[in-house]
Amino acid sequence: MAQAMNLSTGSDVIPALQDMVHRLGLPKGLADMGVTHDLYEKVIDGAMLDHCHKTNPRIATRDEYAAMLGESMKL
């Protein structure tokens, strides 16, 4: 990834992506897109029904999806 982005090292990738997100005015996480804790169950329901969920090498549980949502809110 670093090579494709013309960066010196792999550790430069995350700061470069964060800078790009800032420059483009993109949301930094789900909270910036208006997702709140009260929407978790609806988001998780959708994830469980999505065909990608069923074809993942390891199927995530509802609790794991909730944990992922929680982590994504901290970005």
N, C-alpha and C positions, 0 to 999 in steps of 0.2 A: 504494500500500500504506500509506504514511504517513497519508494522508487517511482511509482506511478504519479505521485503528487510532487515529485522533484524535491523531496525533503532529505535531510542528512541521515536521520535515524528513525526507527519505528516509534521512539518516544516523542517525536515531533508531530505525529499524526493527530492525536487528540487535540492538542492546542490549535493546530491548523484547522481542524474541523470546527472547533468552538469559535474560532475567529471568523470562519466562513458563515456560520449560522448567524453570528452577530452582524456581520456586514450585510447579509441578505435580509435581515430582519425576520428570520424564521423563529418559530416558537422553540424554546429550549427544552420543553418537556410537556407532558400532558396537562399539567396545571396551567401552563400558558395557553392551552387550547380550550380551557374551561372545564376540564374534567375534574370532578370533585369526588370525595369519598362516597357520597350517596349514589354515584353512578357505577361504582365497581361491579355490583351484581349484574347489571345490564351488560356491561363490557365483558364480563366473564361469561355470561350466557352466550353472547355472540362468539366469543373465542371457542367455547366448547362445541358450538355448532359448525364452525368453520372447517372446511375440508382439510386445511393445513394442519389443524389440531390432530386429526385422525391419521395423518400420514407422517407425523414427526417420528424420529427414531425412538424418542422417549416421550410418552404422553404426560403432559403436565396436569396436575390436579387443580381443583378450584383454589385451594390454599396457595399453591405455587403461583397461579395467575394473580391472586390478590397480593402476594409478596412482590411480584414483578411490577404490578401497578404502583404499589407503595414506593418502590425504589425509583420508578420513573418520575414520580412526583417530586423527588428531591433534586432533579437535574437543574 
